[in-house]
Amino acid sequence: ADKPKVLFADSVSVSESDCTVGAFAKILRQNGVQIGRNRLFEWLRDNGYLMRDGQKEKNIPTQKSMEMGLFRVKETTIHNGDEVFISYTAYFTGKGQTYFLDRFLSGEISA
């Protein structure tokens, strides 16, 4: 009976399609987890998956979560007149999506 769910989870975990924290919050909500983008960012920071305020790179994955393969980081160069800035964006990997979705839905972790 669980074969379709297992097949889907296996497909997502090895998928090359990553998603933003906002998009993943919507996936969680569609699956009954009452959380939005901002609260998911807060939860990920509070639980050591993303860096906190005051650290050099707020909302960038911690070394632990990178080693677990839960996130990837996209670097974007922004040109503003004579100045150049580098922006970093965290994306859930397929493995990360499966990891967190399973834990939220099982009640192992809560929002």
C-alpha positions in Angstrom: 0.0 0.0 0.0 2.9 2.3 0.7 4.7 1.5 -2.6 3.7 4.8 -4.4 4.8 6.9 -1.4 8.1 5.0 -1.1 8.7 5.4 -4.9 7.9 9.1 -4.7 10.2 9.6 -1.7 13.0 7.7 -3.4 12.6 9.8 -6.6 12.7 13.1 -4.6 15.7 12.1 -2.5 17.9 11.5 -5.6 16.3 14.3 -7.7 18.4 17.2 -9.1 15.5 19.6 -8.5 16.1 21.6 -5.3 13.6 24.0 -3.8 13.7 27.2 -1.8 12.7 27.4 1.8 9.5 29.2 0.8 8.5 26.5 -1.7 9.2 23.8 0.8 7.1 25.5 3.4 4.2 25.3 0.9 4.9 21.6 0.4 4.8 21.1 4.2 1.5 23.0 4.5 -0.1 21.0 1.7 0.8 17.9 3.8 -0.8 19.3 6.9 2.1 20.9 8.7 1.0 24.4 9.9 4.1 26.4 9.0 5.0 29.2 6.6 8.2 30.5 5.1 9.3 32.8 7.9 8.5 30.3 10.7 10.3 27.5 8.8 13.4 29.8 8.5 13.1 30.5 12.2 12.8 26.8 13.0 15.8 25.8 10.8 17.9 28.5 12.6 16.7 27.5 16.1 17.5 23.9 15.4 20.9 24.4 14.0 20.3 23.7 10.3 20.8 27.4 9.2 23.1 30.1 10.6 21.5 32.6 12.9 21.4 36.4 13.1 24.7 37.9 14.0 26.6 35.2 12.2 28.4 36.2 9.0 26.0 34.5 6.6 22.4 34.5 8.0 20.2 31.7 6.7 23.1 29.8 5.1 23.3 26.1 5.9 25.5 25.1 8.8 28.4 22.8 8.2 26.5 19.9 9.8 23.5 20.3 7.4 25.8 20.6 4.4 27.6 17.4 5.4 24.3 15.6 5.8 23.5 16.7 2.2 20.2 18.5 3.2 21.0 21.8 1.4 22.9 23.4 -1.4 23.9 27.0 -1.7 23.5 29.2 -4.8 25.8 32.1 -5.1 24.6 35.2 -7.1 26.6 38.2 -8.0 24.8 41.5 -7.8 26.2 44.6 -9.5 25.0 47.9 -8.0 26.8 50.7 -9.8 30.5 50.4 -8.9 29.8 48.0 -6.1 29.6 44.2 -6.4 27.8 42.1 -3.8 27.5 38.3 -3.5 24.2 36.9 -2.4 23.8 33.4 -1.1 20.5 31.4 -1.2 19.9 28.1 0.5 18.0 25.4 -1.3 16.7 22.1 0.0 18.2 19.2 -1.9 15.9 16.2 -2.7 17.5 14.4 0.2 16.7 17.4 2.5 13.1 17.6 1.3 12.6 13.9 2.1 14.5 14.2 5.4 12.4 17.1 6.8 9.0 16.0 5.3 9.3 12.5 6.8 10.2 14.0 10.2 7.5 16.6 10.3 4.8 14.2 9.1 5.8 11.5 11.6 5.7 13.9 14.5 9.4 13.4 15.2 9.8 17.1 14.9 7.1 19.8 15.1 6.6 23.3 13.9 
